[in-house]
Structure formats: C-alpha cells, structure tokens
Amino acid sequence: MNDVVLVALIGAFGTIAAGLPAVLIERARRENNGDHAIVRRKLRELGLQIEKVSTKIGSVDGKLEGHLNSHKDGDSNSELNRRTKSGK
C-alpha cells in the first residue's frame, strides 16, 4: 500500500514539474504576443502622425519659400519704403 501511494505521489509531482514550465511558457508567449500587438498598433499610429507632420511641413515650406522670394523681389523697394517712413 505504501509503495502505491509513493508511486502515485512521485507521478503527481512529476506531472506538476513537467506541466508547470509548459504552462508558464505558454502564458509568457501570450503576453508577449499581446505586447507586440500593442507596440505594432502604436507604431502604426505614430507613422500616420508623421505623415501628417510631413504634409504640414511641405505646405509651410512652400509658403515660406514664397514669402522669402517676395522679400528678395521687393527688397530694394522695402528698404526705400523703410527709409522714407523713418525719415532717414
């Protein structure tokens, strides 16, 4: 009788010892996949925001270029107007 109980206990501990790492590994894998999904979503969102910023920069760049060119074209007129208004 004692031998049967001992064998049953050894079998139970063996099953637990073999099954516990498998359960922990599976749990870690699920958490890892979940974490990767979150990071993947955030990277997509960041990419969309970067595209919007790039579009805005392109728009501002074009307006700034036009503004600077208008100063170059009218630079001598602007200086003459400033001197006339200031009395110098």
DSSP file with accessible surface (Angstrom, degrees, kcal/mol):
  #  RESIDUE AA STRUCTURE BP1 BP2  ACC     N-H-->O    O-->H-N    N-H-->O    O-->H-N    TCO  KAPPA ALPHA  PHI   PSI    X-CA   Y-CA   Z-CA
    1    1 A M     >        0   0  177      0, 0.0     4,-2.1     0, 0.0     5,-0.2   0.000 360.0 360.0 360.0 -45.0    0.0    0.0    0.0
    2    2 A N  H  >  +     0   0  136      1,-0.2     4,-2.4     2,-0.2     5,-0.2   0.846 360.0  54.0 -62.5 -36.1    2.8    2.4    0.9
    3    3 A D  H  > S+     0   0  123      2,-0.2     4,-2.6     1,-0.2    -1,-0.2   0.894 107.3  50.5 -65.3 -38.5    4.5    1.7   -2.4
    4    4 A V  H  > S+     0   0  103      2,-0.2     4,-2.5     1,-0.2    -2,-0.2   0.923 112.1  46.7 -66.2 -43.0    1.4    2.5   -4.4
    5    5 A V  H  X S+     0   0   69     -4,-2.1     4,-2.7     2,-0.2    -2,-0.2   0.924 112.8  50.1 -65.0 -42.9    0.9    5.8   -2.5
    6    6 A L  H  X S+     0   0   98     -4,-2.4     4,-2.6     2,-0.2     5,-0.2   0.933 111.7  47.2 -62.8 -44.4    4.6    6.6   -3.0
    7    7 A V  H  X S+     0   0  102     -4,-2.6     4,-2.5     1,-0.2    -1,-0.2   0.912 112.5  50.4 -64.3 -40.2    4.4    5.9   -6.7
    8    8 A A  H  X S+     0   0   60     -4,-2.5     4,-2.5     2,-0.2    -2,-0.2   0.915 111.6  47.9 -64.9 -41.8    1.3    8.0   -7.1
    9    9 A L  H  X S+     0   0   86     -4,-2.7     4,-2.7     2,-0.2     5,-0.2   0.917 111.8  48.9 -65.4 -43.0    2.9   10.9   -5.3
   10   10 A I  H  X S+     0   0  107     -4,-2.6     4,-2.5     1,-0.2    -2,-0.2   0.922 112.4  49.4 -62.7 -42.0    6.0   10.7   -7.4
   11   11 A G  H  X S+     0   0   38     -4,-2.5     4,-2.4    -5,-0.2    -2,-0.2   0.912 111.3  49.1 -62.9 -41.9    3.8   10.6  -10.5
   12   12 A A  H  X S+     0   0   48     -4,-2.5     4,-2.5     2,-0.2    -2,-0.2   0.934 113.4  45.7 -65.2 -46.3    1.8   13.6   -9.4
   13   13 A F  H  X S+     0   0  137     -4,-2.7     4,-3.0     1,-0.2    -2,-0.2   0.893 112.2  52.5 -64.2 -37.2    4.9   15.6   -8.6
   14   14 A G  H  X S+     0   0   41     -4,-2.5     4,-2.1    -5,-0.2     5,-0.2   0.912 109.9  48.2 -63.4 -42.3    6.5   14.6  -11.9
   15   15 A T  H  X S+     0   0  104     -4,-2.4     4,-2.7     2,-0.2     5,-0.2   0.924 114.2  45.8 -64.6 -44.4    3.4   15.7  -13.8
   16   16 A I  H  X S+     0   0  104     -4,-2.5     4,-2.7     1,-0.2    -2,-0.2   0.933 112.1  51.4 -63.7 -44.3    3.3   19.0  -12.0
   17   17 A A  H  < S+     0   0   67     -4,-3.0    -1,-0.2     1,-0.2    -2,-0.2   0.865 116.9  39.7 -63.7 -35.0    7.1   19.5  -12.5
   18   18 A A  H  X S+     0   0   75     -4,-2.1     4,-0.8    -5,-0.2    -1,-0.2   0.856 119.3  45.5 -81.7 -34.4    6.7   18.8  -16.3
   19   19 A G  H  X S+     0   0   31     -4,-2.7     4,-2.5    -5,-0.2     5,-0.2   0.832 100.7  65.7 -81.3 -32.3    3.5   20.7  -16.7
   20   20 A L  H  X S+     0   0   95     -4,-2.7     4,-2.7    -5,-0.2     5,-0.2   0.940 102.0  46.4 -60.8 -49.3    4.3   23.9  -14.8
   21   21 A P  H  > S+     0   0   64      0, 0.0     4,-2.8     0, 0.0     5,-0.2   0.914 112.2  52.5 -60.1 -37.6    7.1   25.1  -17.1
   22   22 A A  H  X S+     0   0   59     -4,-0.8     4,-2.3     2,-0.2    -2,-0.2   0.922 111.0  46.7 -63.5 -41.4    4.9   24.4  -20.1
   23   23 A V  H  X S+     0   0   93     -4,-2.5     4,-2.4     2,-0.2    -1,-0.2   0.926 113.8  48.1 -66.1 -43.6    2.0   26.5  -18.6
   24   24 A L  H  X S+     0   0   90     -4,-2.7     4,-2.5    -5,-0.2    -2,-0.2   0.901 111.6  49.8 -64.9 -40.1    4.4   29.3  -17.7
   25   25 A I  H  X S+     0   0  118     -4,-2.8     4,-2.4    -5,-0.2    -1,-0.2   0.926 111.1  49.2 -65.2 -42.6    5.9   29.3  -21.2
   26   26 A E  H  X S+     0   0   65     -4,-2.3     4,-2.3    -5,-0.2    -2,-0.2   0.919 111.5  49.4 -63.6 -41.3    2.5   29.4  -22.8
   27   27 A R  H  X S+     0   0  151     -4,-2.4     4,-2.4     1,-0.2    -1,-0.2   0.927 111.3  48.7 -63.7 -44.7    1.4   32.3  -20.6
   28   28 A A  H  X S+     0   0   53     -4,-2.5     4,-2.6     1,-0.2    -1,-0.2   0.891 109.6  53.1 -62.9 -38.7    4.6   34.2  -21.4
   29   29 A R  H  X S+     0   0  117     -4,-2.4     4,-2.6     2,-0.2    -2,-0.2   0.929 109.3  48.2 -63.5 -43.1    4.1   33.6  -25.1
   30   30 A R  H  X S+     0   0  156     -4,-2.3     4,-2.3     2,-0.2    -2,-0.2   0.925 112.9  47.9 -62.8 -44.3    0.5   35.0  -24.9
   31   31 A E  H  X S+     0   0  103     -4,-2.4     4,-2.7     2,-0.2    -1,-0.2   0.912 111.4  51.2 -62.5 -41.1    1.7   38.1  -23.0
   32   32 A N  H  X S+     0   0   80     -4,-2.6     4,-2.6     2,-0.2    -2,-0.2   0.920 110.1  48.5 -62.6 -44.5    4.5   38.6  -25.5
   33   33 A N  H  X S+     0   0   82     -4,-2.6     4,-2.0     2,-0.2    -1,-0.2   0.903 112.2  49.8 -62.6 -40.5    2.1   38.4  -28.4
   34   34 A G  H  X S+     0   0   34     -4,-2.3     4,-2.0     2,-0.2    -2,-0.2   0.921 110.9  48.9 -63.5 -43.7   -0.2   40.9  -26.7
   35   35 A D  H  X S+     0   0   95     -4,-2.7     4,-2.4     1,-0.2    -2,-0.2   0.910 110.4  51.0 -62.8 -41.9    2.6   43.3  -26.0
   36   36 A H  H  X S+     0   0   94     -4,-2.6     4,-2.8     1,-0.2    -1,-0.2   0.884 107.5  53.4 -63.9 -37.5    3.8   43.0  -29.6
   37   37 A A  H  X S+     0   0   44     -4,-2.0     4,-2.3     2,-0.2    -1,-0.2   0.915 109.3  48.8 -63.9 -40.4    0.3   43.8  -30.9
   38   38 A I  H  X S+     0   0   73     -4,-2.0     4,-2.5     2,-0.2    -2,-0.2   0.937 113.4  46.2 -64.1 -46.3    0.2   46.9  -28.7
   39   39 A V  H  X S+     0   0   80     -4,-2.4     4,-2.5     2,-0.2    -2,-0.2   0.919 111.1  52.5 -63.4 -42.6    3.6   48.1  -30.0
   40   40 A R  H  X S+     0   0  130     -4,-2.8     4,-2.1     2,-0.2    -1,-0.2   0.934 110.8  47.8 -60.0 -43.2    2.6   47.4  -33.6
   41   41 A R  H  X S+     0   0  114     -4,-2.3     4,-2.4     1,-0.2    -2,-0.2   0.931 112.1  49.0 -64.3 -44.3   -0.6   49.5  -33.2
   42   42 A K  H  X S+     0   0  122     -4,-2.5     4,-2.5     1,-0.2    -1,-0.2   0.887 109.5  52.2 -65.5 -36.7    1.3   52.4  -31.6
   43   43 A L  H  X S+     0   0  110     -4,-2.5     4,-2.5     2,-0.2    -1,-0.2   0.899 109.1  50.3 -66.1 -38.8    3.9   52.3  -34.4
   44   44 A R  H  X S+     0   0  158     -4,-2.1     4,-2.1     2,-0.2    -2,-0.2   0.932 111.3  48.4 -62.4 -45.3    1.1   52.5  -37.0
   45   45 A E  H  X S+     0   0   89     -4,-2.4     4,-2.1     1,-0.2    -2,-0.2   0.914 111.5  50.0 -61.2 -41.6   -0.4   55.4  -35.2
   46   46 A L  H  X S+     0   0   87     -4,-2.5     4,-2.5     1,-0.2    -1,-0.2   0.910 107.9  53.7 -63.9 -40.9    3.0   57.1  -35.0
   47   47 A G  H  X S+     0   0   30     -4,-2.5     4,-2.1     1,-0.2    -1,-0.2   0.907 108.4  49.5 -60.5 -41.4    3.5   56.6  -38.7
   48   48 A L  H  X S+     0   0   98     -4,-2.1     4,-2.0     1,-0.2    -1,-0.2   0.905 110.7  49.8 -65.1 -39.7    0.2   58.2  -39.5
   49   49 A Q  H  X S+     0   0  112     -4,-2.1     4,-2.2     1,-0.2    -2,-0.2   0.903 109.2  51.9 -65.9 -38.2    1.1   61.2  -37.3
   50   50 A I  H  X S+     0   0   93     -4,-2.5     4,-2.8     1,-0.2    -2,-0.2   0.901 107.2  53.2 -65.2 -39.5    4.5   61.5  -39.0
   51   51 A E  H  X S+     0   0  123     -4,-2.1     4,-2.2     1,-0.2    -1,-0.2   0.924 109.2  49.2 -60.8 -41.8    2.8   61.5  -42.4
   52   52 A K  H  X S+     0   0  135     -4,-2.0     4,-2.3     2,-0.2    -2,-0.2   0.914 111.8  48.3 -64.0 -42.1    0.5   64.4  -41.3
   53   53 A V  H  X S+     0   0   79     -4,-2.2     4,-2.9     2,-0.2     5,-0.2   0.925 110.1  52.0 -65.0 -42.1    3.5   66.4  -40.0
   54   54 A S  H  X S+     0   0   69     -4,-2.8     4,-2.4     1,-0.2    -1,-0.2   0.907 109.9  49.4 -61.0 -40.6    5.4   65.8  -43.2
   55   55 A T  H  X S+     0   0  104     -4,-2.2     4,-2.0     2,-0.2    -1,-0.2   0.931 112.3  47.5 -64.1 -43.8    2.5   67.1  -45.2
   56   56 A K  H  X S+     0   0  145     -4,-2.3     4,-2.7     2,-0.2     5,-0.2   0.896 110.8  51.6 -65.2 -40.3    2.2   70.2  -43.0
   57   57 A I  H  X S+     0   0  106     -4,-2.9     4,-3.1     1,-0.2    -1,-0.2   0.926 108.6  51.5 -62.7 -42.2    6.0   70.8  -43.2
   58   58 A G  H  X S+     0   0   45     -4,-2.4     4,-2.0    -5,-0.2    -1,-0.2   0.910 111.6  47.6 -60.3 -40.4    5.7   70.6  -47.0
   59   59 A S  H  X S+     0   0   60     -4,-2.0     4,-2.0     2,-0.2    -2,-0.2   0.937 114.7  44.6 -66.8 -46.0    2.9   73.1  -47.0
   60   60 A V  H  X S+     0   0   90     -4,-2.7     4,-3.0     1,-0.2     5,-0.2   0.905 110.3  56.1 -66.0 -39.3    4.7   75.5  -44.7
   61   61 A D  H  X S+     0   0   96     -4,-3.1     4,-2.5    -5,-0.2    -1,-0.2   0.921 108.0  47.7 -59.8 -43.7    7.9   75.1  -46.6
   62   62 A G  H  X S+     0   0   45     -4,-2.0     4,-2.1    -5,-0.2    -1,-0.2   0.914 113.6  47.2 -64.8 -42.2    6.2   76.2  -49.9
   63   63 A K  H  X S+     0   0  152     -4,-2.0     4,-2.4     2,-0.2    -2,-0.2   0.909 112.6  49.5 -66.1 -40.6    4.6   79.2  -48.2
   64   64 A L  H  X S+     0   0   87     -4,-3.0     4,-3.0     2,-0.2     5,-0.2   0.916 108.7  52.5 -64.8 -42.5    7.9   80.2  -46.6
   65   65 A E  H  X S+     0   0   92     -4,-2.5     4,-2.5    -5,-0.2    -1,-0.2   0.931 111.2  47.2 -59.0 -44.7    9.7   79.9  -49.9
   66   66 A G  H  X S+     0   0   42     -4,-2.1     4,-2.1     2,-0.2    -1,-0.2   0.915 112.3  50.2 -63.5 -40.7    7.2   82.2  -51.5
   67   67 A H  H  X S+     0   0  103     -4,-2.4     4,-1.6     2,-0.2    -2,-0.2   0.930 111.8  46.9 -64.0 -46.5    7.4   84.7  -48.6
   68   68 A L  H  X S+     0   0   80     -4,-3.0     4,-2.1     1,-0.2    -1,-0.2   0.898 111.1  52.2 -63.7 -40.1   11.2   84.8  -48.8
   69   69 A N  H  X S+     0   0   61     -4,-2.5     4,-2.8    -5,-0.2     5,-0.2   0.878 105.0  55.6 -64.2 -35.5   11.1   85.2  -52.6
   70   70 A S  H  X S+     0   0   63     -4,-2.1     4,-2.0     1,-0.2    -1,-0.2   0.873 107.9  49.4 -65.9 -32.9    8.7   88.1  -52.2
   71   71 A H  H  < S+     0   0   88     -4,-1.6    -1,-0.2     2,-0.2    -2,-0.2   0.893 111.2  49.0 -69.8 -39.5   11.2   89.8  -49.9
   72   72 A K  H >< S+     0   0  147     -4,-2.1     3,-0.9     2,-0.2     4,-0.3   0.927 113.5  46.3 -64.2 -45.1   14.0   89.2  -52.4
   73   73 A D  H 3< S+     0   0  133     -4,-2.8     3,-0.2     1,-0.2     4,-0.2   0.887 124.5  31.9 -65.8 -39.6   12.0   90.6  -55.3
   74   74 A G  T 3X S+     0   0   18     -4,-2.0     4,-2.9    -5,-0.2    -1,-0.2   0.162  86.0 113.4-105.1  20.7   10.8   93.7  -53.3
   75   75 A D  H <> S+     0   0   92     -3,-0.9     4,-2.3     1,-0.2     5,-0.2   0.925  79.6  44.1 -62.8 -45.9   13.9   94.1  -51.2
   76   76 A S  H  > S+     0   0   88     -4,-0.3     4,-2.2    -3,-0.2    -1,-0.2   0.913 115.8  48.9 -68.3 -37.5   15.1   97.4  -52.7
   77   77 A N  H  > S+     0   0   98     -4,-0.2     4,-2.6     2,-0.2    -2,-0.2   0.907 110.6  51.1 -65.2 -40.1   11.5   98.7  -52.6
   78   78 A S  H  X S+     0   0   37     -4,-2.9     4,-2.4     2,-0.2    -2,-0.2   0.915 110.7  47.8 -64.5 -43.0   11.1   97.6  -49.0
   79   79 A E  H  X S+     0   0   71     -4,-2.3     4,-2.3    -5,-0.2    -1,-0.2   0.923 112.4  49.4 -64.7 -42.3   14.4   99.3  -47.9
   80   80 A L  H  X S+     0   0  102     -4,-2.2     4,-2.4     1,-0.2    -2,-0.2   0.929 111.4  49.6 -62.6 -42.7   13.3  102.5  -49.8
   81   81 A N  H  X S+     0   0   88     -4,-2.6     4,-2.4     1,-0.2    -2,-0.2   0.900 110.3  50.5 -63.8 -40.0    9.9  102.5  -48.1
   82   82 A R  H  X S+     0   0  134     -4,-2.4     4,-2.3     2,-0.2     6,-0.3   0.918 111.8  47.3 -64.0 -43.0   11.5  102.0  -44.6
   83   83 A R  H  X>S+     0   0  138     -4,-2.3     5,-1.2     2,-0.2     4,-1.2   0.913 112.4  50.0 -67.0 -37.1   13.9  104.9  -45.2
   84   84 A T  H  <5S+     0   0  102     -4,-2.4     3,-0.2     1,-0.2    -2,-0.2   0.928 113.5  45.1 -66.3 -43.5   11.0  107.1  -46.4
   85   85 A K  H  <5S+     0   0  183     -4,-2.4    -1,-0.2     1,-0.2    -2,-0.2   0.874 116.9  44.4 -69.6 -35.6    8.8  106.3  -43.4
   86   86 A S  H  <5S-     0   0   76     -4,-2.3    -1,-0.2    -5,-0.2    -2,-0.2   0.625 108.0-123.2 -85.1 -13.0   11.6  106.7  -40.9
   87   87 A G  T  <5       0   0   69     -4,-1.2    -3,-0.2     1,-0.2    -4,-0.1   0.609 360.0 360.0  84.0  11.6   12.9  109.9  -42.5
   88   88 A K      <       0   0  198     -5,-1.2    -1,-0.2    -6,-0.3    -2,-0.1  -0.651 360.0 360.0 -97.1 360.0   16.4  108.6  -43.0
